[in-house]
Amino acid sequence: MLSTILYVLGIVCAVWCVLDIFKTAKCSLLLKIVWSVVVLFFSWIGFAVYYFLLRGKI
């Protein structure tokens, strides 16, 4: 049960990051697509890297 909740929460966080990338990032479309794939592919790790390291910089 807990693993299902964490899995769904990870998907929600990844989708939120992708939406945030396309809404606020000031970079090329190709870079936005690359970051979106990274965030979706690595779910929690991608979310953490984007949110804590890259959110204000790209």
MDTraj code that builds the backbone (N, CA, C; nanometers):
import mdtraj as md
import numpy as np

residues = "MET LEU SER THR ILE LEU TYR VAL LEU GLY ILE VAL CYS ALA VAL TRP CYS VAL LEU ASP ILE PHE LYS THR ALA LYS CYS SER LEU LEU LEU LYS ILE VAL TRP SER VAL VAL VAL LEU PHE PHE SER TRP ILE GLY PHE ALA VAL TYR TYR PHE LEU LEU ARG GLY LYS ILE".split()
xyz = np.array([
    [0.0819, -0.1190, 0.0000],
    [0.0000, 0.0000, 0.0000],
    [0.0872, 0.1267, 0.0000],
    [0.1883, 0.1293, 0.0854],
    [0.2759, 0.2452, 0.0940],
    [0.3558, 0.2642, -0.0355],
    [0.3973, 0.1542, -0.0959],
    [0.4730, 0.1649, -0.2210],
    [0.3861, 0.2220, -0.3323],
    [0.2590, 0.1900, -0.3347],
    [0.1673, 0.2450, -0.4345],
    [0.1503, 0.3948, -0.4154],
    [0.1385, 0.4379, -0.2918],
    [0.1245, 0.5806, -0.2622],
    [0.2508, 0.6554, -0.3037],
    [0.3682, 0.6010, -0.2736],
    [0.4940, 0.6646, -0.3127],
    [0.5103, 0.6675, -0.4643],
    [0.4663, 0.5611, -0.5318],
    [0.4735, 0.5559, -0.6768],
    [0.3852, 0.6645, -0.7405],
    [0.2625, 0.6748, -0.6950],
    [0.1705, 0.7759, -0.7478],
    [0.2204, 0.9165, -0.7150],
    [0.2705, 0.9365, -0.5958],
    [0.3261, 1.0662, -0.5575],
    [0.4477, 1.1025, -0.6433],
    [0.5298, 1.0050, -0.6769],
    [0.6437, 1.0277, -0.7646],
    [0.6004, 1.0686, -0.9041],
    [0.4966, 1.0074, -0.9554],
    [0.4443, 1.0440, -1.0870],
    [0.3872, 1.1852, -1.0846],
    [0.3153, 1.2191, -0.9801],
    [0.2584, 1.3538, -0.9684],
    [0.3703, 1.4580, -0.9622],
    [0.4728, 1.4319, -0.8846],
    [0.5865, 1.5254, -0.8752],
    [0.6580, 1.5392, -1.0089],
    [0.6749, 1.4294, -1.0807],
    [0.7421, 1.4341, -1.2108],
    [0.6601, 1.5143, -1.3111],
    [0.5300, 1.4936, -1.3133],
    [0.4441, 1.5685, -1.4051],
    [0.4453, 1.7167, -1.3688],
    [0.4446, 1.7495, -1.2404],
    [0.4516, 1.8894, -1.1981],
    [0.5823, 1.9525, -1.2456],
    [0.6932, 1.8780, -1.2363],
    [0.8218, 1.9310, -1.2829],
    [0.8201, 1.9561, -1.4329],
    [0.7627, 1.8653, -1.5091],
    [0.7567, 1.8832, -1.6541],
    [0.6745, 2.0069, -1.6882],
    [0.5619, 2.0232, -1.6230],
    [0.4800, 2.1427, -1.6474],
    [0.5570, 2.2691, -1.6091],
    [0.6293, 2.2648, -1.4995],
    [0.7085, 2.3794, -1.4557],
    [0.8218, 2.4091, -1.5541],
    [0.8826, 2.3056, -1.6086],
    [0.9897, 2.3251, -1.7065],
    [0.9367, 2.3982, -1.8283],
    [0.8236, 2.3550, -1.8802],
    [0.7712, 2.4176, -2.0013],
    [0.7101, 2.5546, -1.9748],
    [0.6700, 2.5798, -1.8522],
    [0.6080, 2.7083, -1.8203],
    [0.7103, 2.8158, -1.7873],
    [0.8153, 2.7824, -1.7152],
    [0.9037, 2.8863, -1.6628],
    [1.0461, 2.8857, -1.7166],
    [1.0917, 2.7780, -1.7753],
    [1.2318, 2.7704, -1.8189],
    [1.2565, 2.8629, -1.9377],
    [1.3702, 2.9308, -1.9328],
    [1.4072, 3.0245, -2.0384],
    [1.5175, 2.9637, -2.1238],
    [1.4949, 2.8452, -2.1760],
    [1.5942, 2.7778, -2.2584],
    [1.5270, 2.7248, -2.3852],
    [1.6051, 2.6635, -2.4701],
    [1.5521, 2.6169, -2.5978],
    [1.4540, 2.5009, -2.5770],
    [1.3744, 2.4779, -2.6791],
    [1.2753, 2.3711, -2.6734],
    [1.3419, 2.2350, -2.6597],
    [1.4533, 2.2163, -2.7270],
    [1.5250, 2.0895, -2.7187],
    [1.5716, 2.0612, -2.5766],
    [1.6254, 2.1612, -2.5086],
    [1.6693, 2.1438, -2.3703],
    [1.5508, 2.1162, -2.2778],
    [1.4391, 2.1803, -2.3029],
    [1.3185, 2.1527, -2.2237],
    [1.2740, 2.0083, -2.2404],
    [1.2792, 1.9583, -2.3628],
    [1.2395, 1.8197, -2.3882],
    [1.3360, 1.7232, -2.3217],
    [1.4647, 1.7517, -2.3282],
    [1.5648, 1.6652, -2.2649],
    [1.5424, 1.6594, -2.1144],
    [1.5240, 1.7744, -2.0511],
    [1.5009, 1.7755, -1.9064],
    [1.3709, 1.7062, -1.8691],
    [1.2694, 1.7213, -1.9521],
    [1.1423, 1.6543, -1.9257],
    [1.1583, 1.5030, -1.9297],
    [1.2310, 1.4536, -2.0283],
    [1.2542, 1.3092, -2.0371],
    [1.3350, 1.2599, -1.9185],
    [1.4357, 1.3354, -1.8786],
    [1.5168, 1.2969, -1.7622],
    [1.4308, 1.2904, -1.6360],
    [1.3479, 1.3917, -1.6151],
    [1.2628, 1.3953, -1.4952],
    [1.1629, 1.2807, -1.4975],
    [1.1020, 1.2535, -1.6108],
    [1.0044, 1.1450, -1.6175],
    [1.0702, 1.0077, -1.6070],
    [1.1882, 0.9926, -1.6644],
    [1.2550, 0.8634, -1.6623],
    [1.3083, 0.8287, -1.5234],
    [1.3609, 0.9261, -1.4521],
    [1.4198, 0.9016, -1.3215],
    [1.3317, 0.9461, -1.2056],
    [1.2083, 0.9755, -1.2297],
    [1.1048, 1.0131, -1.1335],
    [1.1573, 1.0880, -1.0106],
    [1.1849, 1.0198, -0.9003],
    [1.2229, 1.0864, -0.7755],
    [1.3594, 1.1529, -0.7855],
    [1.4544, 1.0873, -0.8483],
    [1.5882, 1.1465, -0.8618],
    [1.5834, 1.2673, -0.9538],
    [1.5118, 1.2538, -1.0644],
    [1.4966, 1.3663, -1.1562],
    [1.4256, 1.4834, -1.0920],
    [1.3230, 1.4531, -1.0116],
    [1.2504, 1.5574, -0.9399],
    [1.3433, 1.6305, -0.8436],
    [1.4216, 1.5564, -0.7675],
    [1.5115, 1.6176, -0.6691],
    [1.6181, 1.7031, -0.7364],
    [1.6766, 1.6518, -0.8431],
    [1.7800, 1.7282, -0.9143],
    [1.7202, 1.8556, -0.9705],
    [1.6054, 1.8448, -1.0365],
    [1.5448, 1.9645, -1.0956],
    [1.5051, 2.0643, -0.9872],
    [1.4357, 2.0194, -0.8857],
    [1.3810, 2.1110, -0.7865],
    [1.4892, 2.1789, -0.7030],
    [1.5886, 2.1035, -0.6592],
    [1.6877, 2.1602, -0.5686],
    [1.8081, 2.2233, -0.6386],
    [1.8403, 2.1801, -0.7607],
    [1.9593, 2.2314, -0.8255],
    [1.9320, 2.3213, -0.9465],
    [1.8288, 2.2929, -1.0221],
    [1.8118, 2.3605, -1.1506],
    [1.6914, 2.4521, -1.1610],
    [1.6019, 2.4495, -1.0677],
    [1.4754, 2.5192, -1.0831],
    [1.4921, 2.6669, -1.1129],
    [1.5735, 2.7385, -1.0454],
    [1.5898, 2.8808, -1.0680],
    [1.6964, 2.9170, -1.1697],
    [1.7700, 2.8170, -1.2179],
    [1.8844, 2.8455, -1.3041],
    [1.8578, 2.8257, -1.4527],
    [1.7571, 2.7473, -1.4891],
    [1.7314, 2.7290, -1.6326],
    [1.6070, 2.8018, -1.6744],
])
top = md.Topology()
chain = top.add_chain()
for i, resn in enumerate(residues, 1):
    res = top.add_residue(resn, chain, resSeq=i)
    for name in ("N", "CA", "C"):
        top.add_atom(name, md.element.get_by_symbol(name[0]), res)
traj = md.Trajectory(xyz[None], top)
